[in-house]
Amino acid sequence: MSVRYYRGHRKSRGLGDTIEKMAQATGISKVVDTVTKVTGKDCGCKNRKKKLNQAFPYKEKAQKTR
């Protein structure tokens, strides 16, 4: 699968990528990072993102040929 970029951002491959982008846009990811540093516990975001992408992948649009 090829990775496409739009305005410097990677195209979402599934629901996990979309949730990650929304968390970054709203500032939630900064709060999670701070709490992770203070507590020393991993939030599990990467595993959750991976599982959500596998469970709910986005279909890639077929390219039109001329």
ABEGO torsion letter per residue (X at the ends): XBBBBBGGBBBBABAAAAAAAAAAAAGAAAAAAAAAAAAGBBAGAAAAAAAAAAABBBBBBBBBBX
